[in-house]
Amino acid sequence: MKRRSRHQLIICALLVALAPASPPPARAQQAPLQDKPFAEHKLVLQLSDKDPKKQALVISVANNLLKFYDPDKVAIEVVAFGPGIDLLRSESTSRKLVESLIAQGVRFDVCLNTVETIERETGKRPDIIPAATPVQVGVAQILLLTENGYTLVRP
């Protein structure tokens, strides 16, 4: 009996020694998928450029889709990260266009990793329009959307 309990003690000690010291880090929460239950078409537009022409193109694509499809039948999500978040700054010249699209059901996500990097580098957090949806990792949001039936377009 002593031998068996000694054997069990050794196994338990090995299991404790091999167990991780702390739990793995929790996955960053991403914004939930857009709630458009009747959407037949789902599109995610990637915006990672500061170029005003590309930003205008993203706005144009979203507008054109809303005109082509019944707005209830199309889910459009714009994910901005890196220099692309400039479109979502409060002082953006396109702010009214972005807010108009949001009012029509288009969702604009802003990457918090980018926001935090800008804050570290400049000492000031960029002022983002309140209607933008914060996501921790922009690329992870794109991945989540594509895994859930969205088509990725990078104008």
Secondary structure, 3 states (H helix, E strand, C coil): CHHHHHHHHHHHHHHHHHCCCCCCCCCCCCCCCCCCCCCCEEEEEEECCCCHHHHHHHHHHHHHHHHHCCHHHEEEEEEECHHHHHHHECCCCCHHHHHHHHHCCCEEEEEHHHHHHHHHHHCCCCCECCCCEEECCHHHHHHHHHHCCCEEECC
